[in-house]
Every structure is written in C-alpha cells, then in structure tokens.
Amino acid sequence: MRKFRGLSALFGVALTFMAGSPALAGPTSASGVIRSTWLSGGSNYAFRIYLSQAGVDQLNQCTAGFAYLNTSDDNYQAKVASLMTAYSMKKTVTLSLIFTDPNGFCRITDFQVSD
C-alpha cells in the first residue's frame, strides 16, 4: 500500500507539472501563408516563419509569433528550401506538428505545402 501511495503521489506531481507546462500551451498545428521570414544563427531559432491567414496571425500562441527550424534539425536544408519556395509562391503551409519548448518557442517538425 505504501508503494502505491508513493507512485500515486509521483503521478499526481507529474500530471500537475505537465498540465502547467508551457510546452503544452502552444499550438500543435497551424495553417496559412508565410508573410515573413527571418534568418539568424544556426542554433538561435535559425530559420523563422510568420504565418497568417486572411490577415490573422496563426502563430500568436508562440513566443514572438513565429515557428522555427534550427540548422541541427532533421532535413533542415530541404525544409528551408521548401518553405522559401512556398513563401515566394504564396502557397499555403500547414504545420501539422509543432513542438513548443518550455519558453513558448514553436519548433517546426512536419509540414505540408499546398495551393
């Protein structure tokens, strides 16, 4: 019984921590046209995009209103090339999976470009 109470308390603490974590507060997906890009240092939110749809910011739940890729991210060069093409052609980008870090910054993991 004592072991069960300890595990139950640990689970309760973990659940409280996760529920209050900013990592769960950001968006998990977003869609729109890239209205702006920003380039920075390789691990300083290196490639940033700002999305809008019908004039409304789609990443306002993210710190500073952008989603980013770092140079260390998987398939970085292909992702940046695809996003830059979408930006130049004003195509719709759907970020289907966004990871929000504890500071509220939103990292792009998966996306789709469409008409």
C-alpha positions in Angstrom: 0.0 0.0 0.0 2.9 2.4 0.8 4.4 1.8 -2.6 1.1 2.5 -4.3 0.7 5.8 -2.4 4.2 6.8 -3.4 3.5 6.1 -7.0 0.2 7.8 -6.8 1.8 10.9 -5.4 4.5 10.9 -8.0 1.9 10.5 -10.8 0.0 13.5 -9.3 3.1 15.7 -9.2 4.0 14.7 -12.8 0.4 15.4 -14.0 0.4 18.8 -12.3 3.8 19.7 -13.8 2.7 18.7 -17.3 -0.6 20.5 -17.1 1.1 23.7 -16.0 3.9 23.3 -18.5 4.2 26.0 -21.2 5.2 23.2 -23.6 1.6 22.1 -23.7 0.3 25.7 -24.1 1.4 26.4 -27.7 -0.4 25.3 -30.9 0.1 21.8 -32.2 -0.8 22.8 -35.8 -1.3 25.9 -37.8 -2.0 26.8 -41.4 -1.6 29.9 -43.5 0.6 31.8 -46.0 4.1 32.8 -44.9 4.0 36.5 -44.5 7.6 36.9 -43.4 10.9 35.0 -42.9 13.8 35.7 -40.6 17.3 34.2 -40.6 19.5 34.0 -37.5 22.4 32.0 -36.1 22.4 28.2 -36.5 21.0 27.4 -33.0 19.3 30.7 -32.4 16.0 29.9 -34.0 17.9 29.9 -37.3 15.0 30.0 -39.8 11.8 31.6 -38.6 8.5 31.9 -40.4 5.4 34.0 -39.6 2.1 32.6 -40.8 -1.1 34.5 -41.5 -4.5 33.5 -42.9 -6.9 36.2 -44.1 -4.7 38.8 -42.3 -4.8 37.0 -38.9 -1.6 35.8 -37.3 -1.7 32.0 -37.0 1.3 31.6 -34.6 0.3 34.2 -31.9 0.4 31.5 -29.2 4.1 31.1 -29.9 6.6 33.3 -28.2 7.4 36.2 -30.6 4.8 34.9 -33.0 7.0 32.7 -35.2 7.8 29.0 -35.8 11.4 28.0 -36.4 13.9 25.5 -37.6 17.5 25.2 -36.3 20.4 24.0 -38.5 20.6 20.9 -36.4 17.0 19.9 -37.2 16.4 16.8 -39.3 16.3 17.6 -43.0 16.9 21.3 -42.4 18.1 22.3 -45.9 15.2 20.6 -47.7 12.7 22.1 -45.2 14.1 25.6 -45.6 14.1 25.2 -49.4 10.5 24.1 -49.4 9.4 26.8 -47.1 11.2 29.5 -49.1 9.5 28.2 -52.3 6.2 28.3 -50.5 6.9 31.9 -49.4 7.9 33.1 -52.8 4.9 31.5 -54.5 2.5 32.5 -51.7 1.4 28.9 -51.2 -0.5 27.6 -48.1 1.7 26.0 -45.5 0.2 23.6 -43.0 2.4 23.0 -40.0 1.0 19.6 -39.0 3.2 19.1 -35.9 4.7 21.9 -33.8 6.7 21.3 -30.7 6.6 24.1 -28.1 9.6 24.4 -25.8 9.3 25.5 -22.1 9.9 29.1 -23.1 7.0 29.0 -25.6 9.0 29.0 -28.8 7.5 26.8 -31.5 9.7 24.4 -33.5 8.5 23.1 -36.8 8.7 19.3 -37.1 6.4 18.4 -40.0 4.6 20.5 -42.6 2.8 20.4 -46.0 2.8 23.0 -48.8 -0.4 23.2 -50.9 -2.4 25.6 -53.1 
